[in-house]
């Protein structure tokens, strides 16, 4: 008998998806964005929401729309090799190399470090990361209950703690908005747009979308229309919560400058805000918010990564992969937050355009009838520009190439130079596919048989 999917279950899945997305960067980047943008916070915040909320929502919906069961099969529309290579790079980027370790490091930096002496920081981070990822591993080994654990228990608590801080900050603003810093005087929208990359959520959407698809399938969604409808509803719930909280954190950051001054990072901003409103108890409240946000994301990422690599290499069990990734994340977390962010930025800048391009092609798949040439040319030209963007972010600059791209590609200076090549590649691929089809249809019968 087909099980009915209740509205309360969809809310629980939507809450779960929100909590999986809302991790380390989702706390620290909006607050810092507000501080830097000052009176230009609304345009900067809108840019941040486009990449930090809109793209993750589209990613989740794209996976449901595609009818595919995982990212690899979706990316294999380009080619089987690309499907494996892109999926592995994406999972490692949002998994044990960058995003998972960052959840532990941010939890320590904002929730524990303020309470311990400076000389104990190194040992404290080591001990905390072992405990943090030990808890993550425990819940990850109960992956069948992830909706109940994250959606029905951890997320409501997280939202409660965040609401306390946000409502207080809106009722009693710390100060008036100050003038924007140099980077946000002009092009504040594009600056916020690029900052949204750092949340990694558009990449994670392909991963967390699989969890959502499986969750709604378990409750009886079988047809493509049913799956698409359920995924869209849960995605909108998560996106709405993210947009509200991002905007609130941006507002808090912008209103804090008069009292706190310009600080170095979002963690320091939130610590100062919590202390301003709640004194010594503010640190405890912030610790609960950070720990809850980072733990839910860490659980989702460990679960997703272990599931995928177990599917790729069945000889190694899910449990072993979960243990391996937890240990790796513990080690990488001890490199420190600043180092993790510095290393991750070039990689994210390079692969983000590919993920966005794949989303767009997924929605247009039926329009161009899934022609492989369209995928290959569009993704290929996107990769060329994205590669040099990534190298620039890593401090490796090729002046002649940058000058050429700046002259011929609109928005290259804003990090969006890949858009025109992506569209041009799709057009070229479509024309080539039509020519190939025409040649095959006009070829003699014996040549057709040979082909």
N, C-alpha and C positions, 0 to 999 in steps of 0.2 A: 504494500500500500504506500502511495506517495505521501511523504511527510510535508505538512503545510509549513511554510516559512513565515513566522510571525513578524510583526513590525518590531516587537521588542528584540527579536533576534537580529534583525537588520541594524538596529541601533547599537546592539552589543558589538557586532562586526565593525560598524562604522567607528565606534569608540576604540576598538582594537587597532584598526587601521591608523587612526589619528595617533594613538600612543606609539605605534611602531615607527611612524614618521617623526614624531616629536621627540627628538633626542638632544644630543649635545649642542650641535650647531644651531638648532632651532631656538635655543635659549640665548646664546651669547651673541649671535650675529645681529638679530633685530635690535637689541639694546644698544649695541655699538653703532649700528646704522643710525639710530635716532640721535645719539650724541653727535655724530659727525655731520648729519644732514641738517640739524638745527631747524630753522624756520622752513627749510625745503623738505621736511620729513614726509609730507604727504605724497609728493611725486616720487621720492626715493622709495617709500614704503610700497607704492603701487608697482614699481619695477620689481621690487623684492617679491611681492605676492605673485606676479606673473610667473617667475621662475620657481619660487618656493612653494607655491600652492597650485597655480594653473597647470604647470607642466606635470607635477606628480599626479594630479587628477586625470589629465589626459593619458598619462602612462598606464594608470590602472584601468581606465575605460578601454584604451587601445588593446590591452591584453584580453579583456572580456570580449571586445568586438571581433578580434582576430579569430576566435574559436580555437586558438592554439593552447596547449596545456602548459607550456613553459617558454622562457625567453629564447632558448637555443633553437627551438623549432620555428619561432617567429623570425629570428635573425638569419636562419638558414634560407630564407627567401632570397637573400643576397647570394649566398653560396654555402655549402656545408662547412667548408673550412672557416669562413667568416662567422658562421653561427657558433661554432665551438670557441674560436679565438675571442670574439667579442664578449661572449657570455662569461668565459673564464676571467678575462680582464675586469669586467664589470663586477663580478662576484668578489674577486680579490680586492678590488678598490673599495667597495662598500662593506667589505668583510674584514678579514684579519690584518690587512695591510694598513688601512686608514680608519674607516668609520668605527669599527668595533673597538679598537684600542682607544679611540678618542672618547667613547662613552665612559670608559673607566678613568681616563685622565681628567676629563672635565668634572666628573663626580668628585674626584679627589681635590682638584684645584679649588672648586667652589664650595664643596661641602665639608671637607676635612682639614685642608691646609690652614685655614684661618684659626683653627683651634689648637694647632701644635707649634712647637718651637721651630725656628728656621733650620737649626742643625739636625732636626729629625725628619726633614722633608723627604730625603731620598729613601730612607728606610720606611717611612710612613707610606710613601707611594707604593713601594714593593708589597708591603703587608696588605694595604687596602686593595690593590689590584688583584692579589691572590684571592681575597675574600669576595670581591665584587664578581669576578669571573667564575668563582666557585658557585655563587648563587645563580649566576646566569646559566651555567652548565646544568645545575639541578633542574631549573625550570625548562631548559631546552630539551632535556631528556623526557619531558612530559609534553611533547609537541602536540599530541592529539587533543590536549585540553587548552590550547593556546587562546581560544576565544573566551573560555571561562576564566582563565588566569589573568589575561591582560585586559580583555574587553569588559568583564563584569566586576573585577576586583581592583586591579591596579590603576586603571584609567580613571574611574570615579574619584579615587583618592588623590590622584595627580591633579585632576581638574579642580578639586576642592582647594588644595594648597595654592594653586596658581590664582584662583578666583580671589582668595583672601588678599594676596599681594596686589592684584590688578585693581580691584574695587577700592582698596585703600588709596592707591596712587591716583585714581581718577577723582576721588572725593576730595583729596588734599594734594594737589600738584605741588611738586617741590619747587618749581619756579617757572619763569616764562622761557619760551624758546629763544635760543641765542642765534647769532649769525652762523650760517653753514661754514664748515671748514673748507679749505681750498679745493679739495676734490669734489665737493658737492655744490659749489657756487653755480656751475653750469653742468648740464647733462646729469642731473641728479637721478633722473629716471633710469638711464643706462647704467649708472653706477650701482643703483639698487638692484637692477636686473642681473648684473654680474655677481653681486654679493649673494643672490639667491642660489647661484651655482653651488656655493660652499656648503649648503645644507645637505647636498648629495641626494635630495629626495626624488628628483626626476629619474635618477639612476635606480634608486631603491624602489620606485614605483613598479618596475618590471618584476622585481623580486617579491615585494609584498602583495602585488596584484595576484600572484599565484596562490598565496595563502587565502586571499579573499575568494578567489574562484573556487578553490577546494572547499572552503567553508560553506559557500552557498550550494555547491553540488551535494554536500553531505546532507543538506536540509531539503533536497528534492528538486533543485533546479537542474533540468536536464537539457532543454532546448537552448539554442543559441540566444533566442529572444529572452528567455527567462534568466539566463546567466547574465546577459548584458544589462537587463533591467535591475537586477539585484546588485550587481557590481556598481552601476551608476549611482544608485541610491546610497550605498555605503560610502562610495567615494565622495559624494556631495556632503555627507555628514562630516567626514574627516576634513574635507577642504574648508567647510564653514568654520569649524573649530580652529583650524590652523590660521585662517585669515584673521579671525577675531583676536587671537592671542598674539600673532605677529604685530598687528596694528597697535595693540595695547602695549607690547614691549617696546615698540618703536617710540610711542608717545612717552612712555616712562623714561627711556633713554634721553629723548630730546628735552624733557622738562627737568632732568637731573643736573644738567651742565651748570646752571647758575649756582647750585649748592655744592656739587662735587668737583666741578671743573672737568676738563677733558681728560679721560682716563685712557689706559693703554689697550684694554680689551673689555668685551662684554661681561665677562665674569666679574671683573672688578666693579663694573657699573652696577650689576644686580646686587652684589654684596653691599655696596654703599647704599643703595636704595633700601634694601631690607633692613640694614642697620639704622637708617634714618627713621624709618617708620616704626620699627619694633624693638630697637635697641639690641640687647644681647639675645633676645628671642628671635630676632630677625635672621641670625645665622642658622638657627635650628630650622626655621621655616624654609629658608632657601636650600638648606641641605636636603630636606624632604622633597622639595620640588625637583632638584637636580637629580637626586638618587632615583626618584620615580621615573622621570623622563628618560634618563640614560639606561636604566635597567630594562624598561619595556622595549626600547630600541635594540639593545644588545641581545635580548632573548630572541626577538624576531630575526635579527641578522644571523646569529649562530644557527638557529633552526633552519633558515632558508639556505645558507651556505652548505651546511652539512647535508641537507636533503639533495641539493643539486649535485655536489661532488660524489655522494653515494650513488646517485643515478649514473654519473659519468664513469665512476670506477666501482662497480657493485661488489668487487672483492673486498673492499674496505667498508665496514658497516657504518651506518648513520652515527651510532654511539661513538665509534672511534674518531670519525671526522669531527664530531662535536667537541670531543676532548682535545683533539689536535688544534682546532681553531681557538678554543678557550685558552690553551697554553700559549700559542703564538700571540694572541691578543694581550695576554698578561705581560709577555716579554716586550712587545712593541709599545705598550702603554707607558713603560718606564723610560721611553725616550723623551717624554715631556710633550706638553700640548703645543708649544710653539713650533717644535721640530716637526710634529705630525702635520700641522696645518701647512707649513712651508713645503713639505714633501708632497702633500696631496694636491695642492693647487694646480701645478702643471699638468698632472694626470687628469684631473677633473676638467680643466679647460680643453684638453684634447679630446676626451671621450663624450663630453656633454652634447656637443653638436651632433655627433653620430646617433646618440640616443633620441634627441629631438627629431632628427631627420627620419629615423626609423618609425617614430610615432606617427609623423605626418604621412608617410608612405603607407602605413597600416590603414589609416582612415581612408586613403585614396585607392587602396588596393583594388577594389571592384571597378573603379573608374577606368584604370588602365589595364584591367583584367589580369593583374598580378604578373605582368611581364617582368622576367628576371632582369632584362637589360635596364629597365627603369630603376630598379633597386641598385644595381651595380654601378651605373654611371652617377646617380645622385649621391649615393654613399661614398663613392670613390672621390668625387670632386670635393665633397664636404670634408673628407678625411685629410686631403692635401692642405686645405686652409687651416683646419683644426690642429693639424700637426705643428704648423709653424706658430700658431697661437700658443700651443702648449710649450714649445721651445722658448718663445718669448717670455712666458710666465716663469720659466726655469732660469731665466737670465742668459739664455743662449740665443743671440740675435744674429740674423742674416740680413744685413742692411739692404742689399739689392732686392731681395725677395719682399721684405717689408715695404720698401718704397714702391715696388711694382703693385703689390696688393692694395696699398693705401691709395694709389692713383686710379685703379680700375674697379675696386670693390667697394660699394657703398657700405657704410657703418663698420668698416674694418677697424678703425680706431676705437670703436666701442665694443669690440669683441664679437661682432655679429657679421663679419665679412663672409662667413660660410653660407649665408642664406641665398644669395644670388647664385653661387656655384651649385648649390643643392637643387634649385629650381631648373637651372640650365642643364644640369646633368640628367634630371628626370625627362626633360624635353628631348635631349639627344638620345637617351636610352629608348624613349618611345618611338622616335623616328627610325632608329636602327632596327628595332624589333619589327616595325612595319615593313621595312625594306627586306629584312630576312624572310619574313612571312611571304611577301610578294614574290621573292626569288624562288622560294620553295614551291609556291603554287604554280609558277610559270615554267618550272623545270620539267624536262621530259620524264616520262613515267619511270624509265630505268634509273635515272638519277635520283628520283624521289625514293625509290626502293633502296638505293645505295645509302642515302641519308638516313 
